[in-house]
Amino acid sequence: MTPEADIERVNISPSITYGHPASVAEDKTIDAAERLRILKRWEQEARDLQRASDENMTGGEPSMLPEVRKAIDKICREHGLDEKKVSEQ
């Protein structure tokens, strides 16, 4: 699989590929901006699951949102990235 295909797969479902948001933040095989985009996708996934949970449409899994936000904040802080600008690219 090409690196581009790997990134595409990760962007579709980051939680399946990495397991934990901190794993994305620590993955030095991809650049910080791409890691941030992956985490922003994971954040959206976590928000969607939380919304479904609020509507009693899931099995009650714990939300990953706090962990995702912590990883996003870490990357932004360490690399001087603006999450809103990176997400728009």
LINFENBEL-V563191 format. One record per backbone hydrogen bond with DSSP energy under -1.0 kcal/mol. CO is the residue of the C=O (numbers start at 1). NH is the residue of the N-H. If there is no record, write none. Layout:
CO&NH / CO&NH
This chain:
2&6 / 3&7 / 4&8 / 5&9 / 6&10 / 7&11 / 8&12 / 9&13 / 13&17 / 14&18 / 15&19 / 20&23 / 21&25 / 22&26 / 24&27 / 31&35 / 32&36 / 33&37 / 34&38 / 35&39 / 36&40 / 37&41 / 38&42 / 39&43 / 40&44 / 41&45 / 42&46 / 43&47 / 44&48 / 45&49 / 46&50 / 47&51 / 48&52 / 49&53 / 50&54 / 51&55 / 52&57 / 53&56 / 64&68 / 65&69 / 66&70 / 67&71 / 68&72 / 69&73 / 70&74 / 71&75 / 72&76 / 73&77 / 74&78 / 75&79 / 76&80 / 76&81 / 82&86 / 83&87 / 84&88 / 86&89
